[in-house]
């Protein structure tokens, strides 16, 4: 086997490696070019923000591996945050409010899954419609205005997204590490184990890789798809609650555009758009890479508006790389 073909074959077995190489190159670039990029406050800020979006991304990654998309996750995040804010502001127990927000998120995901599997509408179109519908629900819940929690922050807020003081105090100025980093790591580990070590993970890959063959093998593909839509929505809702816990207010545009960032993170991380291939670790690297790019551009004084252009360029390069590896 020729050396290049051999290398391509090896890389195709580890889709997250390309994302990791890209991550290291971008990290090295900003470490050299951006003053204070390697400071504690900068690095912890990258991880804290990326981890909120990362919770969101993991669900999208699992769904994409099964061959489906969910463009409504940003709207689901907003609905969950509004429900949480309004219920605790009106005196509901914080724990009950959290459970209610996650249950509603699950129901929104279930609706998406049923539309895709029962009505046989492509998930891109189905969730484009529910994206607008759920955003309308969020606006209606808040009356088109902000919703805030004005009371004393409960202890659950610290658990969800409180500061990690022992890390933040390691440098001057103090860092901005938050509990969401720990939640993100836990979710990545659990999701990776499920996807690589369990029968359900095999079903997800089989459903995305070849649905007809999976059906022939006895995989209940519709159940897998519905389950993944529910899981994606629940993680989107959780991301909304975690974000609210650090800044107890929510606006009608909360989470808008995050669905595209999630898809970009997954593709950059090596997940194929057609499904059946990719890893959770790759998606996690993808979202941290994108957040690092945003932080780095700010530090070197580049107009933040160029962030989207940079994401687009990285995304195109990732798709080219994925297509090249898929031809091995």
C-alpha positions in Angstrom: 0.0 0.0 0.0 1.4 3.4 -0.9 2.4 5.6 2.1 -0.3 8.3 1.4 -3.0 5.7 1.0 -1.9 4.0 4.1 -2.0 7.2 6.1 -5.4 8.0 4.8 -6.6 4.6 5.7 -5.3 5.0 9.3 -6.8 8.5 9.7 -10.2 7.3 8.5 -10.2 5.0 11.5 -9.7 7.9 13.9 -11.8 10.9 12.6 -11.0 13.0 15.7 -7.3 13.0 14.8 -7.7 15.5 12.0 -9.7 17.7 14.3 -7.0 17.4 17.0 -4.3 18.3 14.6 -6.3 21.4 13.5 -6.8 22.3 17.1 -3.1 22.1 17.9 -2.2 24.3 14.9 -4.8 26.9 15.7 -3.7 26.9 19.4 -0.1 27.3 18.4 -1.0 30.2 16.0 -2.9 32.2 18.7 -0.3 31.3 21.4 2.3 33.1 19.2 0.2 35.9 17.8 -2.3 36.8 20.5 -1.0 38.5 23.7 -2.5 37.0 26.9 -3.9 34.1 25.0 -2.1 31.7 27.3 -3.3 33.5 30.4 -5.5 31.7 32.9 -8.4 34.1 32.4 -8.3 33.5 28.6 -8.0 29.7 28.7 -10.7 29.3 31.3 -13.0 31.7 29.5 -12.6 29.5 26.3 -13.4 26.3 28.2 -16.3 27.8 30.2 -18.1 29.2 27.1 -17.3 26.2 24.9 -18.6 23.8 27.6 -22.1 25.4 27.6 -22.3 25.0 23.8 -20.6 21.7 24.1 -23.4 20.2 26.2 -25.6 21.2 23.4 -23.2 19.8 20.7 -23.0 16.3 22.1 -26.7 15.7 21.5 -26.4 17.0 18.0 -23.4 14.8 17.4 -25.2 11.6 18.4 -28.2 12.6 16.2 -26.0 13.4 13.2 -24.2 10.0 13.6 -27.6 8.4 13.3 -28.1 10.3 10.0 -30.4 13.2 11.2 -30.3 16.9 11.9 -32.0 19.1 14.4 -32.1 22.8 13.6 -34.6 23.5 16.4 -32.2 23.0 19.3 -31.4 26.7 19.8 -35.1 27.4 20.1 -35.5 24.5 22.5 -32.8 26.0 24.6 -34.7 29.2 24.8 -38.0 27.5 25.7 -36.3 25.6 28.5 -34.6 28.8 29.8 -37.9 30.7 29.8 -39.8 28.0 31.6 -37.1 27.8 34.2 -36.9 31.5 34.7 -40.7 32.1 34.9 -41.4 29.2 37.2 -38.7 30.0 39.8 -39.5 33.7 39.7 -43.1 32.7 40.6 -42.1 30.6 43.6 -41.7 27.1 42.2 -39.0 24.9 43.8 -35.8 25.3 41.8 -35.4 21.5 41.4 -39.0 21.1 40.2 -38.6 24.0 37.8 -35.5 22.3 36.4 -37.3 19.0 35.9 -40.2 20.7 34.3 -37.9 22.6 31.8 -36.2 19.3 30.9 -39.5 17.4 30.5 -40.8 20.1 28.2 -37.5 19.9 26.2 -37.9 16.2 25.9 -41.5 16.7 24.6 -40.2 19.1 22.0 -37.6 16.6 20.9 -40.3 13.8 20.8 -42.4 16.0 18.5 -39.4 16.3 16.2 -38.7 12.6 16.2 -42.3 11.7 15.5 -42.6 14.2 12.6 -39.4 12.7 11.0 -40.3 9.0 11.5 -44.0 9.0 11.2 -44.6 11.8 8.6 -41.4 10.8 6.8 -40.4 14.4 6.4 -36.6 15.0 6.1 -35.2 16.1 9.4 -33.7 19.2 7.9 -37.1 20.5 6.7 -39.0 19.2 9.8 -36.8 20.9 12.3 -36.5 24.0 10.2 -40.3 24.3 10.8 -40.1 23.5 14.5 -37.2 25.8 14.9 -39.5 28.7 14.0 -42.4 27.2 16.0 -40.4 26.7 19.2 -38.9 30.2 18.9 -42.4 31.5 18.7 -43.3 29.6 21.9 -40.2 31.1 23.6 -41.3 34.6 22.5 -44.9 34.0 23.7 -43.7 32.7 27.1 -41.7 35.9 27.7 -44.1 38.2 26.0 -41.3 39.1 23.6 -39.3 40.5 26.5 -36.6 39.4 28.9 -37.4 37.0 31.8 -35.3 37.4 34.9 -34.8 35.8 38.3 -34.6 38.6 40.9 -34.3 36.5 44.1 -31.2 35.3 45.8 -29.4 32.7 43.7 -30.2 29.2 45.1 -27.4 26.7 45.8 -28.5 24.6 42.7 -27.2 27.5 40.5 -23.7 27.0 42.0 -23.9 23.3 41.2 -25.1 24.0 37.6 -22.6 26.7 36.8 -20.9 28.2 39.8 -17.3 29.3 39.8 -14.5 26.8 40.4 -12.5 28.9 42.8 -9.5 26.6 43.3 -8.7 26.9 39.6 -9.6 30.6 39.2 -7.3 31.6 42.0 -4.2 29.9 40.5 -3.4 33.1 38.5 -3.6 36.9 38.4 -6.0 38.1 37.1 -8.3 35.4 38.4 -9.6 32.8 35.9 -13.2 32.3 34.9 -13.6 28.5 35.2 -17.1 27.3 36.0 -18.9 24.1 36.9 -20.2 23.7 33.3 -16.7 22.5 32.4 -17.1 19.6 34.7 -20.6 18.8 33.4 -19.3 18.9 29.9 -16.5 16.5 30.6 -18.9 14.1 32.4 -21.4 14.2 29.5 -18.6 13.6 26.9 -17.3 10.6 28.9 -20.7 9.1 29.3 -21.7 9.7 25.6 -18.4 8.3 24.4 -18.8 5.1 26.5 -22.4 4.7 25.2 -21.4 5.2 21.6 -18.4 2.9 21.7 -19.1 0.2 24.3 -22.9 -0.4 24.2 -25.4 -2.0 21.9 -27.2 1.2 21.6 -24.2 3.0 20.3 -23.8 0.3 17.6 -27.5 0.8 16.7 -26.9 4.5 16.3 -23.9 3.9 13.9 -25.8 1.3 12.0 -28.9 3.5 11.6 -26.8 6.3 10.2 -24.5 4.1 8.1 -27.1 2.0 6.3 -30.7 2.2 7.6 -32.0 -0.7 5.4 -29.2 -3.0 6.5 -29.8 -2.0 10.1 -33.5 -2.8 9.8 -32.6 -6.2 8.3 -30.4 -6.9 11.3 -33.4 -6.2 13.6 -32.4 -2.6 14.7 -35.5 -0.5 15.4 -34.2 2.5 13.6 -37.3 4.7 14.2 -36.9 4.1 17.9 -33.2 5.0 17.7 -34.0 8.2 15.8 -36.8 9.3 18.2 -34.6 8.6 21.2 -31.8 10.7 19.8 -34.1 13.6 19.0 -35.3 13.5 22.7 -31.8 13.2 24.0 -30.7 16.1 21.8 -33.5 18.3 23.0 -32.9 17.4 26.7 -29.2 18.4 26.4 -30.2 21.6 24.6 -32.5 22.4 27.5 -29.8 21.6 30.0 -27.4 23.9 28.2 -30.0 26.7 28.5 -30.4 26.1 32.2 -26.7 26.0 32.8 -26.3 29.2 31.0 -29.2 30.8 33.0 -27.6 29.7 36.3 -24.6 32.0 35.6 -26.6 34.9 34.2 -30.1 34.6 35.5 -31.9 36.2 32.6 -33.1 35.1 29.2 -34.1 37.0 26.1 -36.1 35.9 23.0 -33.0 35.4 20.9 -31.3 33.1 23.4 -29.6 30.2 21.5 -30.3 31.7 18.1 -27.7 30.5 15.6 -26.3 27.9 18.0 -27.7 25.1 15.9 -25.3 26.0 13.0 -22.4 26.2 15.4 -23.3 22.8 16.7 -23.4 21.3 13.2 -20.1 23.0 12.3 -18.5 21.7 15.4 -19.6 18.1 14.6 -18.4 18.3 11.0 -15.0 19.9 12.0 -14.8 17.0 14.6 -15.0 14.4 11.8 -18.7 13.5 11.8 -20.1 12.9 8.3 -23.2 14.8 7.2 -24.7 11.6 5.8 -24.3 9.8 9.2 -22.7 6.6 10.4 -19.3 8.0 11.1 -17.6 10.2 13.7 -16.9 10.4 17.4 -18.1 12.3 20.4 -14.5 13.3 21.2 -14.2 14.8 17.8 -17.3 16.9 18.3 -16.0 18.1 21.6 -12.7 19.1 20.1 -14.7 20.9 17.3 -16.6 23.2 19.7 -13.5 24.1 21.7 -11.7 24.8 18.5 -14.4 27.2 17.4 -14.5 29.0 20.7 -10.7 29.3 20.7 -10.9 30.9 17.3 -13.4 33.5 18.5 -11.4 34.3 21.6 -8.1 34.4 19.6 -9.5 36.8 17.0 -10.7 39.2 19.7 -7.3 39.1 21.4 -5.4 39.9 18.2 -7.8 42.8 17.4 -9.5 41.3 14.4 -13.1 42.4 13.9 -15.3 39.8 15.6 -17.6 39.9 12.5 -14.9 37.9 10.7 -15.6 35.0 13.2 -18.4 33.7 11.0 -16.2 33.9 7.9 -13.5 32.0 9.7 -15.9 29.3 10.8 -17.1 29.0 7.2 -13.5 28.5 6.0 -12.7 25.9 8.6 -16.0 24.1 7.9 -15.3 23.9 4.2 -11.8 22.5 4.9 -13.3 20.0 7.3 -15.8 18.8 4.7 -13.0 18.4 2.1 -11.0 16.4 4.6 -13.9 14.2 5.5 -14.7 13.5 1.8 -11.1 12.7 1.2 -11.0 10.2 4.0 -14.3 8.7 3.1 -12.9 7.6 -0.3 -10.3 5.3 1.3 
